[in-house]
Amino acid sequence: MNYRRFIIYQGTVGMAASMIFPFYVLLLKNAGSSYSQFGWAYGLFALTAALSYSAIGKFADRVGDKVLLILYSWGMALILLAYPLAYEIWHVYVLQIVMGLLGAVQKNSEKTVIARSVKPETAGKEIGHYHIWTSIGVAIAVITTGYLVDFLTIGSIFYLASAVFAWSGFYIMKQDTTEAFHR
């Protein structure tokens, strides 16, 4: 996969994730009733990710990064369809555990694609460019979603983000992973 295609993929999943993460607190307000419940929900997300990194890393070496990126995209597309249906706090906890696992898949895969692809002598420059473009995509998504929430329901952004994740799944499935990452 080349640099530009990876940037497009990562920018897309970053945008989709950024559409929901700053705003899903509003949805949690409907399912939970306290900050401690939100703390538990986010803590379960982080703890699940932390406990799964080692296994995901080993799995990545066996199956390849593309498989994990596809798993992440399609997993997120499906799990986001369930969020607007969560009306009990335990629903949110289960969803957060699944999202913690998927988040670990994404973070690990993102780094392994870069590590396997960049030239050591220009790694800093290439990773810097990568972060510029993916961060711009994230910023645009957060700002745009703020306006969308004003016009749509909070649940609708989960459906929209699900569609963006599904598109990213199709996009990465079509990519040739034997190409060099260099621009």
C-alpha positions as CSV (number, residue, x, y, z in Angstrom):
1,M,0.0,0.0,0.0
2,N,1.5,3.3,-0.9
3,Y,1.8,6.4,1.3
4,R,-1.1,8.3,-0.3
5,R,-3.5,5.4,-0.1
6,F,-2.6,4.7,3.5
7,I,-3.1,8.4,4.4
8,I,-6.6,8.2,2.7
9,Y,-7.5,5.1,4.6
10,Q,-6.2,6.4,8.0
11,G,-7.7,9.8,7.4
12,T,-11.0,8.2,6.6
13,V,-11.1,6.0,9.7
14,G,-9.8,8.9,11.8
15,M,-12.6,11.1,10.5
16,A,-15.2,8.4,11.2
17,A,-13.9,7.8,14.7
18,S,-13.7,11.6,15.4
19,M,-17.3,11.9,14.3
20,I,-18.4,9.9,17.3
21,F,-15.8,10.0,20.0
22,P,-16.3,13.6,21.1
23,F,-20.0,13.3,20.9
24,Y,-20.8,9.9,22.2
25,V,-20.7,11.3,25.7
26,L,-24.0,12.9,24.8
27,L,-25.4,9.5,23.9
28,L,-24.0,8.0,27.1
29,K,-26.0,10.7,29.0
30,N,-29.1,8.9,27.8
31,A,-27.9,5.5,29.0
32,G,-26.0,6.4,32.2
33,S,-26.6,8.8,35.0
34,S,-23.2,9.7,36.4
35,Y,-19.7,10.5,35.7
36,S,-18.5,7.3,37.4
37,Q,-20.5,5.3,34.8
38,F,-18.8,7.2,32.0
39,G,-15.5,6.6,33.8
40,W,-16.2,2.9,33.9
41,A,-17.2,2.9,30.2
42,Y,-14.1,4.6,29.0
43,G,-12.0,2.6,31.5
44,L,-13.3,-0.7,30.1
45,F,-12.4,0.6,26.6
46,A,-8.8,1.4,27.6
47,L,-8.3,-1.7,29.7
48,T,-9.6,-4.0,27.0
49,A,-7.2,-2.3,24.5
50,A,-4.3,-2.6,26.9
51,L,-4.9,-6.3,27.6
52,S,-5.2,-7.2,24.0
53,Y,-2.2,-5.5,22.4
54,S,0.2,-8.4,22.8
55,A,-2.1,-11.0,21.2
56,I,-3.0,-8.5,18.4
57,G,0.7,-7.9,17.7
58,K,1.3,-11.6,17.4
59,F,-1.8,-12.1,15.2
60,A,-0.7,-9.2,13.0
61,D,2.6,-10.9,12.3
62,R,0.8,-14.1,11.2
63,V,-2.1,-12.7,9.2
64,G,-0.8,-9.3,8.0
65,D,-1.8,-5.7,8.6
66,K,-4.4,-5.6,5.8
67,V,-6.5,-8.2,7.4
68,L,-6.5,-6.4,10.7
69,L,-7.3,-3.0,9.0
70,I,-10.3,-4.6,7.3
71,L,-11.4,-6.2,10.6
72,Y,-11.2,-2.8,12.3
73,S,-13.1,-1.0,9.6
74,W,-15.9,-3.5,9.3
75,G,-16.0,-4.1,13.0
76,M,-16.4,-0.4,13.7
77,A,-19.1,-0.1,11.0
78,L,-21.1,-2.8,12.6
79,I,-20.6,-1.8,16.3
80,L,-21.6,1.8,15.6
81,L,-25.0,0.6,14.4
82,A,-25.6,-0.8,17.9
83,Y,-24.7,2.4,19.8
84,P,-28.0,4.3,19.2
85,L,-29.9,1.2,20.4
86,A,-28.0,1.2,23.8
87,Y,-30.4,2.3,26.5
88,E,-28.9,0.5,29.5
89,I,-25.5,1.3,30.9
90,W,-24.5,-2.4,30.6
91,H,-25.1,-2.2,26.9
92,V,-22.6,0.7,26.7
93,Y,-20.1,-1.3,28.8
94,V,-20.3,-4.3,26.3
95,L,-20.0,-2.0,23.4
96,Q,-17.0,-0.3,25.0
97,I,-15.2,-3.6,25.5
98,V,-15.7,-4.5,21.8
99,M,-14.5,-1.0,20.8
100,G,-11.5,-1.3,23.1
101,L,-10.5,-4.5,21.2
102,L,-11.1,-2.8,17.8
103,G,-9.2,0.3,18.9
104,A,-6.2,-1.8,19.8
105,V,-6.4,-3.5,16.4
106,Q,-6.3,-0.1,14.7
107,K,-3.5,1.4,16.8
108,N,-1.3,-1.7,16.5
109,S,-2.0,-2.0,12.7
110,E,-1.4,1.7,12.0
111,K,2.0,1.5,13.6
112,T,3.0,-1.8,12.1
113,V,2.1,-0.6,8.6
114,I,4.4,2.4,9.1
115,A,7.1,0.4,10.8
116,R,7.2,-2.1,8.0
117,S,7.2,0.5,5.3
118,V,9.2,3.6,5.9
119,K,12.9,4.0,5.2
120,P,14.7,4.3,8.5
121,E,16.7,7.3,7.3
122,T,13.5,9.3,6.5
123,A,11.2,7.8,9.0
124,G,10.7,11.0,11.0
125,K,9.8,13.0,8.0
126,E,7.4,10.4,6.6
127,I,5.7,9.9,9.9
128,G,5.5,13.7,10.4
129,H,3.7,14.1,7.0
130,Y,1.5,11.2,7.9
131,H,0.4,12.8,11.2
132,I,-0.2,16.2,9.5
133,W,-2.7,14.8,7.0
134,T,-4.5,12.4,9.3
135,S,-4.8,15.2,12.0
136,I,-6.3,17.5,9.4
137,G,-8.9,14.9,8.6
138,V,-9.7,14.4,12.2
139,A,-10.1,18.2,12.8
140,I,-12.4,18.6,9.9
141,A,-14.5,15.7,11.1
142,V,-14.9,17.0,14.6
143,I,-15.9,20.5,13.4
144,T,-18.3,19.2,10.7
145,T,-19.9,16.7,13.1
146,G,-20.6,19.5,15.6
147,Y,-22.7,21.2,13.0
148,L,-24.3,17.9,11.9
149,V,-25.4,17.2,15.5
150,D,-27.2,20.5,15.5
151,F,-29.2,19.5,12.5
152,L,-29.5,15.7,13.0
153,T,-30.1,13.5,16.0
154,I,-27.1,12.3,18.1
155,G,-27.9,8.7,16.9
156,S,-27.7,9.6,13.3
157,I,-24.0,10.5,13.5
158,F,-23.3,6.9,14.6
159,Y,-25.0,5.7,11.4
160,L,-23.1,8.2,9.3
161,A,-19.8,7.2,11.0
162,S,-20.7,3.5,10.4
163,A,-21.1,4.2,6.7
164,V,-17.7,6.0,6.6
165,F,-16.1,3.0,8.3
166,A,-17.8,0.6,5.8
167,W,-16.4,2.7,2.9
168,S,-12.9,2.5,4.5
169,G,-13.3,-1.3,4.7
170,F,-14.1,-1.5,1.0
171,Y,-11.2,0.9,0.2
172,I,-8.6,-1.1,2.1
173,M,-9.9,-4.4,0.7
174,K,-9.0,-3.1,-2.8
175,Q,-5.5,-2.1,-1.9
176,D,-2.4,-4.0,-2.9
177,T,-0.4,-4.5,0.3
178,T,2.8,-5.5,-1.6
179,E,3.4,-1.9,-2.7
180,A,6.0,0.1,-0.9
181,F,4.8,2.8,1.5
182,H,7.1,5.5,0.2
183,R,5.7,8.4,-1.7
